[in-house]
Amino acid sequence: SGSPASTTIDPPYYIPAHLEYHDNEKKWRAGGNPNKDIILKDCFNICRKLDGAGIKDHVIAVVSIKDTLDIIFEKEQDMLIWLELLLSCQQGGRSAQGRIAKPIYENMWEVNVKGFKSDKGSSSKFFQMTGPHRLVATEDAFKFFELGSDEPIPFAYKDIKGHKNHNRNYIIQTGRMTRSGRGEIEIDCKDHHVSAQIYATVCAQLVSHF
């Protein structure tokens, strides 16, 4: 008598939910390699685009650490359906209570930080921040993410002295208790609509926060 032969069952090949981007439908049907293959659960953020084309059109921004893919829709309803689907794939479906997934950051803009200028007499000579960043407005803070990084540079609203917008520029007046110390962060927002939108959004957050 002998023992039964052991059998090995290979685990199923798992393909995470992903989004492929091809130049055109012909290349996709021909089985060509995509220009981009985005793993949705690894995305930095997926949200309705607020800056640029998103102000006038119905656009979803699929944001990785390094870059952003914009998906433009003709109808808002179609955009909302796709946004729920993409967020569900990113975050593993609805919550245990059945709530629809929401963007990690609903208020996010891609901006260019022109620099930080410290106040006279401030000890914040060594703080520097320039170049492309994602600017996020949460319930209680600004958060800057340098392009290519998921490490935030936070500025709590309670430590901000003020903020203002002028044309396409948005300026945050930082207080002594912030990471930068007293001074101003000047931000290029691509156009005046975006700077005005950031100002209005942050004003609303400040009112609800305080």
Summary of the structure (lengths in Angstrom):
residues: 210
radius of gyration: 22.0
end to end distance: 80.4
largest distance: 91.8
contacts: 570
relative contact order: 0.13
helix: 23%
strand: 34%
